[in-house]
């Protein structure tokens, strides 16, 4: 007997083993070569090649996920340093060192203004080799740091010596040249001032490379988070210094000792409360708690209900002072955006309409808004606590978004394969979905969205899923964004989901977004079919000029039957002719036949009565009864077209006229 041909199964198992052992990409790629050398048949060899490509993609996503985790761990370690140490030098050195580690740059440094000298000096450096650079002093407004301080915004340059946006001076250029720096990123240290004042820049945090480099938005956001910690450390140190100064003055003012002691005790107690509160919030982050836990802690400390809303106004958490949750309504997105912008610009919490609002930021991006529901403004101590809770909330939301982006990217590949060729291996697709936490056999709604700003639509879809209580996944496909959302119900649910998604995505992208929905459907083949129906519905909406709206096939009436999968013809016929069919069945009349004859005669009563072999008065009486049953608009053009289509479908179904 001939020997059996080699099988692809051992090589596929080898791929899983290598992936589990975090083997290098070369080892994964060698599996295909081994299979080819073993004489695996061409058809199975192609399967091995596809599996190898998928394994390489998964390995890349996992390595990116681990890199993000290392970055966020370093960010949380910085929060721990801030909670454990009261020495400003130690905390600032840790922040600058971790800035260099997080961004993988050659050097990092932090500058602070010298109010007495009227210039700016190097406060901390890490990775610097130039004594000239370490002793560099800058006049206010000079260089990249000067632009950051003036605008209170991050700035980055891939090639500082050649960048003409900044005010170059001989002093700065000499220091930068001696250090050998080329690419530089600088972010502001923002701090709110006294009551009624505005936020000010108290320093600048930098990360720099000795070779050209483009800094990504994620790197800018991470450096901004570290800058927020540095500002808190400086704020705390200054507050403690103020307390120490007050104590020194008390030693020289015996006559006012009692009153001064009371003032210092109150100030010290407020500072301790703020520090302990920040330690408590930081501990929540380090223990992996979620946004609701932070909201509960802050609501309890401040004694007022607290809600957290995403930029679209949807509630992310709502907690009373006793820790119990409550159902919060969505907040007006325009009002929240104005309050958050005022908070961002002033770098402080703001009091508006009986509520205190603080923006939760990642760099310049608004992640959420903290809303404290109380009638009066906060004193300085409580305001500090509330503002620090916004920094902690930002860390948590960044972590959640990073994890969600990685998971959605891997799941999105499954959705793309599902829509491309669901019939090739439905069982395999279902199994992949289960491994990724998606049960494709459960009912899902299939949404297809398009917008004139395609580059903003995909990130907005992820924020739409990430920000609320919607369970689903998104992927880009054929020039649109596809959302697979868990849900049961009927076509009305699909229509509501489409309209809600169109409104939210339009707000997030600041441009009209058109959404078509189908389902619910379960199973790879049914989901692929639902996608086809939703795509046809989207084309119909485009033709009808319904840009920026949401709908499903059923809501397009007779056009939905023409464009859909014709799975609900009976429902369409019943919706259009139901009253007439029921009347004829109960009384043995011929209203349906009369209506068909009337339309067939072009609205002529004479030709209709000849077709029906009745008197013209009988035709008139039947049409009057039809109007009573169907409504006065039954003969309007749009309604008449639906009725004629329903009559034709009724006849095609085999029913007697």
C-alpha positions in Angstrom: 0.0 0.0 0.0 1.3 3.6 -0.7 2.3 5.5 2.3 -0.2 8.1 3.5 0.5 11.8 2.7 1.9 13.9 5.4 -0.8 15.9 7.4 -0.9 19.6 8.3 -2.2 18.8 11.8 1.3 18.4 13.5 2.4 21.7 12.1 -0.7 23.5 13.2 -0.2 22.1 16.7 3.4 23.3 16.5 2.1 26.8 15.8 0.0 26.8 18.9 2.9 25.6 21.1 5.2 28.3 19.7 2.6 31.0 20.3 2.0 29.8 23.9 5.8 29.9 24.5 6.1 33.4 23.0 8.6 32.1 20.4 10.3 34.6 18.1 8.7 35.5 14.8 11.4 33.5 12.9 10.3 30.3 14.7 6.7 30.8 13.7 7.6 31.5 10.1 9.8 28.4 9.9 6.7 26.2 10.5 5.5 26.8 6.9 9.0 25.9 5.5 9.0 22.7 7.6 5.5 21.7 6.3 6.6 22.4 2.7 9.8 20.3 3.3 7.7 17.4 4.8 5.6 17.2 1.6 2.3 18.4 3.0 -0.3 18.6 0.2 -0.8 22.0 -1.4 -4.3 22.5 -0.1 -3.3 21.8 3.5 0.0 23.7 3.1 -2.1 26.8 2.2 -4.0 26.3 5.5 -0.7 26.2 7.4 0.4 29.4 5.7 -2.9 31.1 6.7 -2.5 29.9 10.2 1.1 31.1 10.4 0.0 34.6 9.2 -2.7 34.7 11.9 -0.3 33.5 14.6 2.1 36.3 13.6 -0.7 38.9 13.9 -1.8 37.6 17.3 1.9 37.6 18.5 2.3 41.2 17.4 -1.0 42.3 19.1 0.0 40.5 22.4 3.5 42.1 22.4 1.9 45.5 21.8 -0.5 44.8 24.7 2.4 43.8 27.0 4.2 47.0 26.0 1.2 49.1 26.9 0.9 47.2 30.3 4.5 47.9 31.1 4.0 51.6 30.3 0.9 51.8 32.5 2.6 49.9 35.3 5.4 52.5 35.3 2.7 55.2 35.4 1.1 53.6 38.4 4.5 53.2 40.1 4.9 56.9 39.8 1.6 57.4 41.5 2.9 55.1 44.3 6.0 57.2 44.6 3.9 60.2 45.0 1.8 58.5 47.7 4.9 57.2 49.6 7.3 60.1 49.4 7.1 63.7 50.6 10.5 64.6 49.2 10.0 66.8 46.1 13.5 66.0 44.6 12.9 62.2 44.9 9.5 62.4 43.3 10.6 64.6 40.4 13.6 62.5 39.7 11.3 59.4 39.6 9.0 61.1 37.2 11.7 62.3 34.8 13.4 58.8 35.0 10.1 57.1 34.2 9.3 59.6 31.4 12.6 58.5 29.7 11.7 54.8 30.3 8.1 55.1 29.1 8.9 56.8 25.9 12.3 55.0 25.4 14.1 58.3 24.7 17.8 59.1 25.2 17.1 61.7 27.8 14.3 63.4 29.8 14.4 66.6 31.8 12.1 69.1 33.7 12.4 72.9 33.8 10.9 75.3 36.4 10.7 79.1 36.3 13.0 81.1 38.6 10.7 83.9 39.7 13.5 85.9 41.3 15.9 85.7 38.3 13.0 86.0 35.8 14.1 83.0 33.7 13.8 79.2 33.6 16.4 76.6 34.8 16.9 72.9 34.6 15.4 71.3 37.7 16.0 67.6 37.0 17.7 65.7 34.1 18.0 62.0 33.3 20.3 60.5 30.7 22.1 63.9 30.1 25.9 63.8 29.4 26.5 67.5 28.8 27.3 69.7 31.8 26.6 72.7 29.6 23.1 71.4 28.9 22.5 70.5 32.6 23.3 74.1 33.7 21.3 75.7 30.9 19.1 78.7 31.8 16.5 80.0 29.4 14.8 83.4 29.1 11.0 83.2 29.3 9.5 82.5 25.9 12.6 81.0 24.3 12.8 77.6 22.5 10.3 74.8 22.4 9.7 75.1 26.2 8.9 78.7 25.9 6.1 77.9 23.3 4.7 75.2 25.6 4.7 77.6 28.6 3.0 80.4 26.5 0.2 78.2 25.0 -0.1 75.7 27.9 -0.2 73.0 25.2 2.2 70.1 24.3 4.6 70.6 21.4 6.8 68.1 19.6 9.4 68.4 16.9 11.2 65.6 15.0 14.2 67.9 14.2 14.6 70.8 16.7 17.6 72.5 15.1 15.8 72.8 11.8 12.3 73.7 13.2 11.5 77.4 12.7 8.4 77.4 14.9 10.5 78.1 18.0 12.6 81.1 19.1 16.1 79.8 18.7 18.9 81.6 20.7 22.7 81.0 20.7 22.5 79.9 24.3 19.8 77.2 23.7 21.3 76.0 20.4 24.8 75.6 22.1 23.3 73.5 24.9 21.2 71.4 22.5 24.1 70.9 20.2 26.4 69.9 23.1 23.9 67.3 24.3 23.3 66.1 20.7 19.5 66.4 20.9 17.4 66.3 17.7 13.8 65.2 18.4 12.1 66.9 21.5 8.6 66.6 23.1 7.6 69.1 25.8 4.3 69.1 27.8 3.2 71.7 30.4 2.9 71.2 34.2 -0.5 72.9 34.8 -1.6 74.0 38.2 -4.8 75.9 39.3 -4.1 79.0 41.3 -6.1 80.6 44.2 -9.8 81.1 44.2 -11.1 83.2 41.2 -7.7 82.8 39.4 -6.8 80.9 36.3 -4.6 77.9 35.8 -0.9 78.6 35.1 2.1 76.7 33.7 4.6 76.0 36.5 7.1 74.1 34.5 7.7 71.9 31.4 8.5 68.2 31.2 10.6 67.0 28.2 11.5 63.8 26.5 14.2 64.0 23.8 16.2 61.7 21.4 19.5 62.2 19.7 18.1 61.1 16.4 15.0 62.2 14.3 11.8 60.8 15.7 8.0 61.4 15.5 6.2 61.2 18.8 2.8 59.4 18.7 -0.5 60.8 20.3 -0.3 58.0 22.9 3.2 59.0 23.9 2.1 62.7 24.2 -0.9 61.6 26.5 1.4 59.4 28.7 3.9 62.3 29.1 1.0 64.6 30.0 -0.2 62.2 32.7 3.3 62.2 34.2 3.3 66.0 34.0 0.1 66.1 36.0 1.8 64.0 38.7 4.7 66.4 38.8 2.4 69.3 39.2 0.7 67.6 42.1 4.0 66.9 43.7 5.1 70.5 43.4 1.7 71.7 44.7 2.0 69.4 47.7 5.5 70.5 48.5 4.5 74.1 48.3 1.6 73.5 50.6 3.8 71.8 53.1 6.3 74.6 52.8 3.6 77.1 53.5 2.6 75.1 56.7 6.3 75.0 57.8 6.6 78.8 57.2 3.4 79.4 59.2 4.8 77.3 62.1 8.1 79.4 62.0 6.1 82.6 62.2 4.2 81.3 65.2 7.4 80.9 67.1 8.0 84.6 66.8 4.4 85.7 67.5 3.6 84.6 71.0 0.8 87.1 71.4 -1.2 85.5 68.6 -0.2 82.0 69.4 -3.7 80.6 70.2 -5.4 81.9 67.1 -2.4 81.0 64.9 -2.2 77.5 66.3 -5.9 77.0 65.5 -5.3 78.3 61.9 -2.3 76.0 61.5 -4.1 73.0 62.9 -7.0 73.6 60.5 -4.6 74.0 57.5 -2.6 71.0 58.5 -5.7 68.9 58.9 -6.9 70.0 55.5 -3.5 69.1 54.0 -3.5 65.7 55.7 -7.0 65.1 54.5 -6.1 66.0 51.0 -3.0 63.8 51.1 -4.7 60.8 52.7 -7.5 61.2 50.2 -5.1 61.2 47.3 -3.3 58.1 48.8 -6.7 56.4 49.0 -7.5 57.1 45.4 -4.0 56.1 44.2 -4.4 52.8 46.2 -7.6 52.1 44.3 -5.7 52.4 41.0 -2.8 50.2 42.2 -5.3 47.5 43.3 -6.9 47.5 39.8 -10.3 48.9 40.8 -12.7 50.6 38.3 -14.1 54.0 37.7 -17.1 53.4 39.9 -14.9 52.7 42.9 -13.2 56.0 42.5 -16.6 57.8 42.1 -17.8 56.1 45.3 -14.7 57.1 47.3 -14.9 60.8 46.1 -18.7 61.0 46.7 -18.1 59.7 50.3 -15.2 62.1 51.0 -17.1 65.2 49.7 -20.5 64.2 50.9 -22.3 64.7 47.6 -23.7 62.5 44.8 -21.1 62.2 42.0 -21.6 61.2 38.3 -19.0 60.6 35.6 -20.0 61.2 32.0 -18.3 60.4 28.7 -17.8 63.4 26.2 -21.2 62.6 24.7 -23.0 63.0 28.1 -23.6 59.2 28.7 -23.2 58.2 32.4 -20.2 56.0 33.2 -20.8 55.9 36.9 -23.4 57.4 39.4 -22.9 57.1 43.1 -24.4 58.6 46.3 -22.3 59.5 49.4 -23.2 56.2 51.1 -21.7 54.3 48.2 -25.0 53.2 46.6 -25.5 53.6 42.9 -28.4 55.3 41.2 -29.7 55.6 37.6 -28.3 58.8 36.1 -29.7 60.4 33.0 -27.5 61.4 30.1 -26.2 64.9 30.5 -26.6 67.6 27.8 -23.5 67.1 25.7 -23.3 70.8 24.8 -23.5 72.0 28.5 -20.9 69.3 29.6 -18.5 70.3 26.7 -18.7 74.0 27.7 -18.1 73.2 31.4 -15.3 70.8 30.6 -13.6 73.3 28.3 -13.8 76.0 31.1 -12.2 73.4 33.5 -9.5 72.4 31.0 -8.6 76.0 30.2 -8.4 77.1 33.8 -6.8 73.8 34.9 -9.3 73.6 37.8 -12.8 72.5 38.8 -15.6 75.0 37.9 -19.0 75.7 39.6 -21.9 75.8 37.1 -25.7 75.7 37.7 -25.5 74.2 41.1 -22.9 71.5 40.1 -19.1 71.3 40.2 -17.5 70.0 37.1 -13.9 68.9 36.5 -12.5 67.7 33.1 -10.8 64.4 32.9 -8.0 64.8 30.3 -5.3 62.8 28.6 -3.1 65.6 27.2 -5.6 67.9 25.4 -8.2 65.1 24.8 -11.3 65.1 26.9 -11.9 61.6 28.3 -14.8 62.3 30.7 -16.4 64.9 33.0 -16.6 64.5 36.8 -19.9 66.2 38.0 -20.4 66.8 41.7 -24.1 67.5 42.4 -24.1 70.2 45.2 -25.4 73.7 45.4 -22.3 75.5 46.6 -18.7 75.7 45.3 -15.9 73.7 47.0 -13.4 75.2 49.4 -9.7 75.0 48.4 -9.1 71.7 50.3 -12.1 69.9 48.7 -11.3 71.4 45.3 -7.8 70.0 45.4 -9.2 66.6 46.3 -11.8 66.8 43.5 -9.2 67.8 40.9 -6.8 65.0 42.0 -9.6 62.5 41.6 -9.9 63.6 38.0 -6.2 62.7 37.4 -6.8 59.3 38.9 -9.9 58.8 36.8 -7.9 59.7 33.7 -5.4 57.0 34.5 -8.1 54.4 34.9 -9.9 55.4 31.6 -6.6 55.4 29.7 -5.9 51.8 31.0 -9.4 50.7 30.1 -9.2 52.3 26.6 -5.8 50.7 26.0 -7.1 47.3 26.8 -10.3 47.8 24.8 -8.3 49.0 21.7 -6.1 45.9 21.8 -9.0 43.5 22.3 -11.1 45.2 19.7 -8.3 45.0 17.1 -7.9 41.3 17.5 -11.7 40.8 17.5 -12.0 43.0 14.5 -10.0 40.6 12.5 -12.5 37.9 13.3 -15.4 40.2 12.1 -13.5 41.0 8.9 -13.1 37.2 8.2 -16.7 36.6 9.1 -18.0 39.2 6.6 -15.5 38.2 3.9 -16.2 34.4 3.7 -18.6 33.2 6.4 -19.4 30.0 4.5 -15.8 28.7 4.3 -15.5 27.6 7.9 -18.5 28.6 10.1 -17.6 26.2 12.8 -14.0 27.6 12.9 -15.3 31.2 13.0 -17.6 30.3 15.9 -14.8 28.7 17.8 -12.5 31.7 17.3 -15.2 33.9 18.5 -15.6 31.9 21.7 -11.9 32.1 22.4 -12.1 35.9 22.0 -15.2 36.1 24.2 -17.7 36.6 21.4 -20.5 34.0 21.2 -21.5 34.3 17.5 -24.4 31.9 18.0 -26.2 34.4 20.3 -28.4 37.0 18.7 -26.6 40.1 17.6 -27.5 43.3 15.8 -25.4 44.2 12.8 -24.8 47.9 12.2 -23.0 49.4 9.2 -21.9 53.1 9.5 -20.4 55.5 7.0 -19.3 59.2 7.2 -17.6 61.8 5.1 -14.8 61.8 7.7 -13.7 58.1 7.5 -10.5 58.7 9.5 -12.5 59.8 12.6 -15.3 57.2 12.3 -13.3 54.0 13.4 -11.9 55.7 16.6 -15.4 57.1 17.3 -17.0 53.7 17.0 -14.5 52.3 19.6 -15.2 55.2 22.0 -19.0 54.6 21.4 -18.6 50.9 22.5 -16.0 51.6 25.2 -17.8 54.6 26.9 -21.2 53.1 27.7 -22.8 49.8 28.7 -23.0 48.5 25.1 -21.4 45.1 24.6 -20.0 44.6 21.1 -17.1 44.9 18.7 -16.2 47.1 15.7 -14.2 46.7 12.6 -13.5 48.6 9.3 -14.8 46.8 6.3 -15.3 47.8 2.6 -15.0 51.6 3.4 -17.4 51.4 6.3 -17.3 50.6 10.0 -19.2 47.5 11.1 -20.5 47.2 14.7 -21.6 43.8 16.0 -23.7 44.4 19.1 -25.3 41.9 21.5 -29.1 42.2 21.5 -32.4 40.4 21.1 -35.7 41.6 19.9 -37.1 42.6 16.5 -36.7 45.1 13.7 -37.8 47.9 16.0 -34.8 47.2 18.2 -32.5 47.3 15.1 -34.0 50.7 14.1 -33.6 52.2 17.6 -30.0 50.9 17.8 -29.2 52.5 14.4 -30.7 55.9 15.4 -28.9 55.9 18.7 -25.6 55.0 17.0 -26.0 57.6 14.3 -26.6 60.3 17.0 -23.7 59.3 19.2 -21.2 58.7 16.4 -22.2 62.0 14.8 -21.5 63.8 18.1 -18.1 62.0 18.5 -17.0 62.7 14.9 -18.6 66.2 14.7 -20.0 65.2 11.3 -23.1 63.4 10.0 -22.9 59.6 10.3 -25.4 57.3 8.5 -26.1 54.0 10.2 -28.1 51.0 8.8 -29.0 48.0 11.0 -30.1 44.5 10.5 -30.9 41.6 12.8 -31.0 40.2 15.3 -29.2 37.3 13.8 -27.1 34.4 15.3 -24.5 32.2 13.7 -21.7 33.1 11.1 -23.9 32.6 8.0 -26.9 34.5 9.4 -24.6 37.4 10.6 -23.0 37.6 7.1 -26.5 37.7 5.6 -27.5 40.4 8.0 -24.5 42.4 7.0 -25.6 42.1 3.3 -29.0 43.4 4.3 -27.7 46.3 6.3 -25.3 47.2 3.5 -28.2 47.3 1.0 -30.2 49.4 3.4 -27.3 51.8 3.7 -27.2 52.2 -0.1 -30.9 52.9 -0.1 -30.6 55.5 2.6 -27.8 57.1 0.5 -30.1 57.2 -2.5 -33.0 58.6 -0.5 -30.9 61.4 0.9 -31.1 60.2 4.5 -27.6 61.1 5.4 -26.9 61.4 9.1 -29.9 59.2 10.1 -30.3 55.6 11.3 -32.7 53.0 10.1 -33.3 49.4 9.3 -34.8 47.7 6.3 -38.2 47.2 7.9 -38.5 51.0 8.5 -38.1 51.7 4.8 -41.5 50.2 4.1 -42.0 48.6 0.6 -38.4 49.7 -0.3 -37.2 47.5 2.6 -39.0 44.5 1.1 -37.4 45.2 -2.3 -33.9 45.7 -0.8 -34.0 43.2 2.0 -33.9 39.4 2.0 -37.7 39.1 1.5 -37.9 37.2 4.7 -40.9 39.2 6.0 -43.1 39.5 2.9 -46.1 38.1 4.9 -45.5 40.8 7.5 -45.4 43.5 4.9 -48.6 42.2 3.2 -50.4 41.9 6.6 -49.3 45.5 7.6 -50.6 46.9 4.4 -53.7 44.9 3.7 -54.5 43.3 7.1 -57.7 45.2 7.8 -59.1 44.3 4.3 -58.1 40.7 4.5 -59.7 40.3 8.0 -62.9 42.1 6.9 -63.2 39.9 3.8 -62.6 36.7 5.8 -65.2 37.6 8.5 -67.9 38.8 6.1 -67.3 37.0 2.8 -66.8 40.4 1.0 -64.4 41.2 -1.9 -62.7 44.4 -0.7 -59.2 43.1 -1.6 -60.3 42.1 -5.1 -62.1 45.4 -5.6 -59.0 47.4 -4.6 -56.9 45.4 -7.0 -59.4 46.0 -9.9 -59.5 49.7 -9.1 -55.8 50.1 -9.3 -55.6 47.9 -12.4 -58.2 50.1 -14.1 -56.0 53.2 -13.4 -58.5 54.6 -10.9 -61.5 54.4 -13.4 -64.7 53.4 -11.7 -66.3 52.3 -15.0 -63.5 50.0 -16.0 -63.3 48.6 -12.4 -67.1 47.8 -12.4 -66.8 46.0 -15.7 -63.9 43.9 -14.4 -65.8 43.0 -11.2 -69.2 42.6 -13.0 -71.0 44.8 -10.5 -72.8 48.1 -10.6 -70.7 51.3 -10.3 -72.5 52.2 -7.1 -71.2 48.9 -5.6 -67.7 49.8 -6.5 -68.1 53.3 -4.8 -69.6 51.7 -1.7 -66.7 49.2 -1.4 -64.1 52.0 -1.9 -65.8 54.0 0.9 -65.5 50.9 3.1 -61.8 50.6 2.1 -61.2 54.2 3.1 -62.8 53.6 6.5 -60.6 50.5 7.1 -57.3 51.9 5.7 -57.6 55.6 6.4 -58.2 58.7 4.2 -54.7 58.6 2.7 -55.1 55.2 1.1 -55.1 56.7 -2.4 -52.2 59.1 -1.9 -49.2 58.3 -4.2 -46.8 56.8 -1.6 -49.5 54.8 0.1 -51.1 53.7 -3.1 -47.7 52.4 -4.3 -47.3 50.3 -1.1 -50.8 48.9 -1.5 -50.2 47.9 -5.1 -47.0 46.2 -4.2 -48.7 44.4 -1.3 -51.5 43.3 -3.7 -49.0 41.9 -6.1 -47.1 40.0 -3.4 -50.4 38.7 -2.1 -51.3 37.3 -5.5 -47.8 35.9 -6.0 -48.1 34.0 -2.7 -50.9 32.0 -4.2 -53.8 33.7 -2.5 -57.1 34.0 -4.4 -57.9 37.5 -5.6 
